Amino acid sequence: MGTYGMFNLSLPKFTQFRLTFTAVAGLVILFILTGTTLYRLINASIEKERSHRQELFDSDLTKLAGRLDVDERYVLENNLSKLLSEKRPIQPLLLPRLYFVNLPIGNSPLTPRPPPQNCYVDLVVLAPNAEHDQNPDRFCTYFTSNRALGSYLYLDMTLSNRSVATLRTGDITLHADAIRLSISSGENSGSWWLTLQPPRYSPPSSKRLEVTAILEYPNGKRERDRRIEGWAYQQQQPDGESLLHIIARLDFHAIIPQQPPQPGDLSQQPVVKSHYLGRRFKNLRQEAIADAMSEPWPPQGWQDVKIHLARKSLNPDTQQATLAEYSPQGTTNLSVSALSAPFVNSYAKLRIKQHLHSGELKYWSSSPPAALSEKLDSADSWLRIVDGDLVFQRASPLVREQIVPDTNLVFEVSHPGTVVEKRVWQTVALLSLVLLGFLFLMYHFWVRLLRPIWVLSAKATELVNSPIESEQELPYGDNRDEVGTLSTAFNDLLKETRLRASREQAERERRNEETRQKHLEDVKTREVSLKTIGHEIRSPLQALLGLHQVGDPSRRYVDRMIRAVDHLFGKAGPASFDSIPIDLQQIDIAAFLSIQATNAATATSPITNVEYIGPLSGVVCKVDPDAFEDTVAHILENAARFRIDTTPIHIHLSEQESIATISIANDGPQIPDNILETIFEFGFSPTENRGDSNQGIGLFAARNYVSRMSGNIVARNTTSGVEFIVTFPLDI
């Protein structure tokens, strides 16, 4: 196995791929700069729009607070819940003063001051055959905040005046134009027809008409009701249309009756002229007024009053009457919803904060006008698209406030805070397309050039370290571009290099084979020499056998020498140890180890300072005496070779259950953990000194003997040196 050593690619990674790193870094920087430019463009547009919108909101809020006059602000403050949305039921409001005046006498041009604009609702005609006018009918009903003016419900109507058929004197058949007025409050209700007729004391040329109220009972019976009084006048408009204004007031006790009227209780009876002006009459009138002033005001249930209107028109030519029903709801004039239209156009919400007399702060939110409801649809979504603009919900919305003068109200505008105008985001989208095109080009540049160069560099490095037999080649050889040309040229060079390396490898293998054959011949020669030497040594040993009879204590040493000679010069090698016979006998290893430790200093290879620790007898195991003695001797020789000079070698014997454990430890260098098992292999030695041919055999022989005697041997490092542990089963 070989590698292409002729190449040297040990340069740092950055140097190897400098072109790729430089190109990618440049593209990333360019991409970041482009993205940052787009971000700054959007952010500048958003901040500029936010600042400009803040100024507009401040200006619009100031104009909005100044748009309402004193009376309109009072109406808004005291009837806020009814003025929030575009539509509201036809119900009375609480107004600051009285706008009703009695019927003027003669041709006086005096006309009453109209109620505030936000008191009116534009009436909606329900009848399918009703005529629609350019100027819609309007209606205002209210109570005054001044209790001294009496418990009256005031009505103010502005109607389109086509032609008014007046009521004849004494006619209750309603053969005339009329307004049907139905009022209910809880379980109490009443229904009247309001008709018009010329006043008795005005000239025929007068344009003023007197209101005559006819009470209609549930059974159809009708009678005139003087608890409703009022009058009407006509007013010409610039467009030529003539409007009819009707103002009236109704004693609220006609709807919610109080205690039955007592004689002299003038607060619930029409006041008529009387020639009796005595002291008793004055006292009764004052008492009645005092009782009326003690009642709660506004009257209880005034906010729940419901009013239903209808208009009957009589055609004087055909004498046919048509009835136009009005919806119970009308369009609110100057509603908070209508006032919020400019802000809704800017994607903002208008709400009102009210500081109550109790100290509580109450918020009133207005619904957007129906025509602009899309502006605030999905108000909680983080992104909306309205009229092409992108509206984002921001963590810190834009909030502006304006106090309404002379009230406890505060107008508050809340804007999402981020609006990206149509032109801006379209410009950004166009630039983003350009950026995407740039990314596509960058991707193409990466796929077609940078990535192939990167792969070729990595593959070339891999091929340099690959074996000669490998047939791998650089990719992209089929590409018809510069990368393909480079890959093809490199592959051709690679083939030539492989052919040359293959020839060199074949030459090396030929020389190695010659060396191996020579080595085999040397081994055969050495074996012949060893056998010759063994024969020469065996002859005198045979003579010694005659001098040492069987049973003589020294005879076993002669036998061992003969076996060792046979082993050394007959079957040298690791497998030869398996052929040595093992004769298991019951011996007392405690006495054996004690004697071996004592005789270690006088052995052929003396080992001094060997200490035995353990019982002196009584530990019986089945072992081969010669193999056991060789095992301990090999371990002691190994411990002596690597111990610190003059330090003792400890032999420790212990029993545990059915196992006898022998520990032989020295003080010296430790054995690396990765070779604790390798030291028992044949021919292995941890030292570099190979001069001693016996190295690498002793520990191998020790493990071989121990395993064949059903034991086990391991080595481990201690804090001061190395310890060999040999275990045998006890022969019990």
FENWO-V305000 format. One record per helix or strand. SS is the DSSP state (hx for helix, st for strand). FROM is the first residue (numbers start at 1). TO is the last residue. If there is no record, write none. Layout:
((SS,FROM,TO) (SS,FROM,TO))
//
This chain:
((hx,13,16) (hx,18,67) (hx,70,78) (hx,80,82) (st,87,89) (st,93,95) (hx,117,119) (st,121,122) (st,125,125) (st,138,144) (hx,147,149) (st,152,160) (st,178,185) (st,188,198) (st,208,216) (st,222,224) (st,228,236) (st,242,251) (hx,252,254) (hx,266,268) (hx,279,294) (hx,302,304) (st,306,314) (st,321,326) (st,329,332) (hx,336,339) (hx,341,344) (st,348,355) (st,361,365) (hx,370,376) (st,383,386) (st,389,403) (st,409,420) (hx,422,464) (hx,482,547) (hx,555,570) (hx,574,579) (st,585,588) (hx,589,602) (st,610,613) (st,620,623) (hx,625,642) (st,643,643) (st,649,656) (st,659,668) (hx,673,675) (hx,678,680) (hx,698,708) (st,712,717) (st,721,730))
//
